[in-house]
């Protein structure tokens, strides 16, 4: 099929939303689908293993705008309008069977395109990565109650759009299904290609590359340095572990580094932590192979999935995480506080090794190839409605 993927973001920018899109598109193109990604003017052009993927970018009419990190911006509304306009010309020329729209903004654009070209009976697959209002409030927007209420109504309206809805976590699936008449939102968790971690460096080469000590256990976090990802809880955990164990070294890998300037590191932790910013997604396997423990502190009230946990599992690492529905979906091992989990892994090497092996075996259930097969069946089912 010809699939128009709407990505209202500066694709590709080495973070969760983009990795979800990248893994889906890569695996779906391997099944023979012609995937065209409609996105912002910013971002990298990743290497694709076949010619079934094309990236279309809107014109850069805001040359001063360089935001690559996650988070809302009123200026994105202009780019979203351009996505809509460019989408019109693309559909006239190519006539895709499916619009696979990501994020609330992309789903709204996709729905408008579907309405305009109703006579083509294009089907819309809506891919929800998290909550709209919640994330905007967490980023300091929607402080006025009336504005927040308007966006809440918009969020609920978007939740009902799409011939099929996909969600990145059980939490957002529950939220979306509150508003969909048929309660038909499907959990489509983030994924990873296990082969991505094969033959990509070793613990030794990674430690040399980033200057990590060879005589300590490496405790690693990869992701955004933002409050809604649990960065404050993570740093508190690092401080506690650093006081109790001299055998540990800590790694913060992600962006934006500017967010860390306001954080108060103790002097002892400052001397025992490595900050890697930015971190390329394609360097992730080498870094994780250099690590001994991985952490995801994303809060329990988050509606987002956790692609990083799947990557940690693929690297064969024991993982420390918050006890929440999404994390339990990946593994049932996240009981107790993060500090309790971390201490058990640090103090029991047999347990740590067993957990890493168990994770690496379980991640086969979250391979990008498996997810692509599931999405392909959804495409065919949705498109089959048109044919019958």
RAHURA-V366307 format. One record per run of one state. SS is the DSSP state (2 for helix, 1 for strand, 0 for the rest). FROM is the first residue (numbers start at 1). TO is the last residue. If there is no record, write none. Layout:
SS/FROM/TO + SS/FROM/TO
//
This chain:
0/1/1 + 1/2/7 + 0/8/15 + 2/16/30 + 0/31/33 + 1/34/39 + 0/40/52 + 1/53/57 + 0/58/75 + 2/76/94 + 0/95/97 + 1/98/102 + 2/103/116 + 0/117/117 + 2/118/120 + 0/121/122 + 1/123/128 + 0/129/131 + 2/132/138 + 0/139/144 + 2/145/159 + 0/160/163 + 1/164/167 + 0/168/169 + 2/170/177 + 0/178/185 + 1/186/187 + 0/188/191 + 1/192/192 + 0/193/193 + 2/194/197 + 0/198/202 + 2/203/210 + 0/211/216 + 1/217/224 + 0/225/226 + 2/227/229 + 0/230/230 + 2/231/244 + 0/245/247 + 1/248/255 + 0/256/256 + 2/257/262 + 0/263/266 + 2/267/270 + 0/271/272 + 1/273/276 + 0/277/280 + 2/281/289 + 0/290/292 + 1/293/296 + 0/297/306 + 2/307/314 + 0/315/317 + 1/318/321 + 0/322/324 + 2/325/330 + 0/331/337 + 2/338/347 + 0/348/348 + 2/349/366 + 1/367/367 + 2/368/387 + 0/388/388
//
